[in-house]
Amino acid sequence: MYRYDTLDKEFLADRAAEFREQVGRRLAGEITEDQFKMIRLMNGLYLQLHAYMLRIAVPYGALNPTQMRALAQIGRKYDKGYGHFTTRTNLQFHWIKLADAPDILDALAAVDMHAIQTSGNCIRNTTADPFAGATAEEIDDPRVWSEAIRQWSSLHPEFSFLPRKFKVAITGSAKDRTAAKVHDIGLMMRRGRDGAFGFEVIVGGGLGRTPYVGPTINEFLPANRLFSYLEAVLRVYNRHGRRDNIYKARIKILVAALGAEEFARQVKEEWEKIGPAGDLPDTEIARIRGAFVPMDFDTLVNRSEAFEAAKAADPALARFARNNLREHKRPGYTIVEISLKAIGETPGDATSDQMDVVADLAERYGHGDIRVTHEQNLVLPHVKLDDLAAVHAGLKAVGLATPNVNLISDIIACPGLDYCALANARAIPIAQDIARTFADQDRAELIGELKIKISGCINACGHHHVGHIGILGVDKKGEEFYQLTLGGSGAEDAAVGSMLGPALPAGRVAGAIDTMVDVYLRERQDGERFLDTFRRTGVTPFKEAVYADAN
């Protein structure tokens, strides 16, 4: 993975020292909370319901064991012994004391980490395919381009005060594991007719109050012209983006207002003004690419006799292999997805002890490589099949061997009203209730792929709009209710879900999901996924069953 150079290290150290001085002024009463707010947000520090929350950047979701252990230690020393992985592949600590924040930033800087670009009206942490460098599907390694965007956008004067926060996702293959089409900019790698690679550029996606699947404004942008084109997009946004209304300030509103064709025309016009001088030189891309050299893989065969024997002897390992392993580009290796969705636990949470174990396993069996997914799970992207039994045993010992990736209990959920001052309703207890309802692993596998996503408010941090089943918490005269949507997708077939009907009280949500699953199993044809069945039948059979049950 990329290693920060001297310039990066000095920048982080200076930034941490600057923040320490400002925290001292706030604690001494020399500046007010309102005056301090912008300073703390620029350093990823939020004031939530019960305490300060620190959001730590994990650029393109990549961590090494040293960094993971540092996060574990921060959780032990400064929080309550755990952290929460988010849909932006960041990590949040929810119980931070203001006086400790400078020490935490120093500890992060010591392992080349920080909390910059995790808040504010800037380009946020760029996310990328968590299988980067491991899957045979990819055209090029998206981490190279994500790292280049990080360096290019950090402190860039054009992007230091945008109309609103700005999010970019990059996928290296036709399979989208980043929700690229619901980002401000989604970049999907494509092959040109001459074999060269470039990007399909999608602009104006987003969730929240007005969800949009972004339109494509450039079918094929040559890779070496990426940065001048991105700058052109940001310049047009800066020129026209609303600054008088926070609810209309995102680029999705501008693209919808102008129309995709007119927006693309203005971007092209601006791009031509910038010209190739606005692009990173090939030598700079080559320098960054040099940090992502291919792993030194052993020459193995596809079938591991030791692994097959271990599966035959251990049904739990066999189930884990069915649900949590993905095909690796090299024979004899596999991609291991680690679920942070144990039944009845908080989705996305990992204890400090669990983080330490993941770091140890990555170091011993996984080429020292760990990834965070936007679905709030972890990945060991390079594990030998021969080592799977040992990896599984290590995960099982700390409660991380739940075999439910992409199944119904693999739920995305924001922190909701348990932590967030913006939320209308709790998300975590709803996720826990649903997971317990579908704790039977045989039934979960029978149901198959079904993505449930829960948000505690309309800001949609839980991506509910693009859940196969989406759940939105709403407030009705002081009571928590939940609006259900069906048919959304955050993948390459991105779609915004359709509303099921009137919102339900908390106690009826898990039962409604159970009812809809029964409808799906009744209506399913030829092994269809839930999403396929819904797209064929429409909302009617699900709606009739849920509200007949509700009455």
Phi, psi and omega in degrees: 000168183293137177249129181298138179271184183300320180297314178300314183297317179295320179299314181294319179296317179295319181296318179295319179294321178297317181292323178302318180296318182290322176297320177300319178295320180293315180295331179277356180080014181282337174229152181275169176299320179297320178290329182279338189306309183296324180295314182291323180295324177297343179246022171076015184255119180251153171254111184253200189300316190245339186195180171283146174242131177252123179257118185258132181285136170236083185308129184045028172071018186256130178226151169252168183302322179298318179293318179297320178293324177296319177296319178299317181291323176299318178300318180291315190278325190241350181235211182250027174087020177202169174221167184237117177276138191249173178288354174260012183062020175270176174236134179245136168251126192260359185228052185269140171269137182304319182296337181272344187303316178299321179295324178294317179296324175296317179296323177292313181301327181296338178242027176062044175229168185194181177238019181286145179063028172255002177202169176089173183272069183221179172285115183283180179307120179285133180256154183216167179305122180292348177266011183306133179080357183240335184261142178287349183287336192283146177278319176208164183284112183292343179296327179302313184284327176295317178295321177297320177295320178302311182292320182292322187271338182295119178066014175295126185298331180292336189244011186281340178214075179283165176302330182199171178302154189219126188237136182236140175227145181230129174242139185269001184215176178294333176281121184261112176250025184233356187059042186302326187282355175244032174251162174302316169229127172246130180244118181243120184292141181222154173264133174279171181297332180273004179092345178291155180252155178206201185230137161279127185254119180248128183229140172094019170277165178163163182248227179072210186298326182232089184284138177223141162273123186294143175277153175280126178252351175209115183291325181208105176257119178306138186303324184285356177252013187299313192286326174293325179290318176300318179297321178298318178300313182293326178294317178296319177297315179299325183289318188251344187300140182290129175244002182260353185212108184300332182280350180238022188266344182288156183296335180299326179291320179295314180297319178295322181290316181282330191091143185300321182294315180291321178299315179298322179297316180293324177295316180298318179298316179292322180299318180294328176292320181292312179071180182299340179299339180275359181266154175289138178296153180303327181295327180289317176297320179296323178298313180293319180300329181299338178282345184247043180296149181302145177297154177273081184279147173284156176274112185230172174258161184296323185263127177256114180297322180297320180292317180298320179293320179296319178297318180297329182273344187224098180302328179294320177294321179297318179293318177302317181295321180297321191256335190244003178252145178230155185292133178263157181287343181249138178302141176084001179241163177214161173261125182255120174265127181256115181285129170259038185229047175302143185303125177087357180262175180278121180303131177090349179279143172222133178284163177299320178297319178295319178299319178298319180294317177300318177300315180297315181295320178297320181292320185276322189237352191234030177057024177065030186236127178229142177233152173250136179259158177288353176265016173068037173236176177243161181222135163256103192281346186223086181236134176290140175303324179300335184263001187297322181298319180291319178297314180299318180297319178296319178292317182299324183297337180242021174075028182246018183255023180298122187268061190230018182298129182073003176266180193295333179269001176275072193264134169276133177212135174283168178296334175063202187289352174292337183226321196269131180288344180273342189288151174262337188206164178282143176250323185298310180298327178294315178299318181295318179298316180296315180300318179294325179297328182247037181289338179294113186292327178295317180293321179300318179290326176299318179294320179081202185298122177205113186258113177257133182226133189233131174238141179275355176199178186291346178294343167066036176297338177269007176059034186298330181301330185249023171278147170304319165237120178253144182229122180244123176284132178228156179257128175235097178054045177087358178252147181271122176237168186223123179269128181257139173234155182229147169091011177281164176205137175255010183268199182295341175262042190308140178203151175268133184293159178261140182293136181281314183167200181303148180297150183249150174292159185307319184292348183255354188292308182300321178296322178296320177297317179300317179298316181294326176295319177300318177299315180300312182296330177287321186270345187300140177235136172052042175071024180301148167289163175307314182298320179295317180296316179299317181295333179278319186268335188080183189280339192305307183298328179289316181296314181300318182291317183293315186277340170292320178293323182291334181269000000 
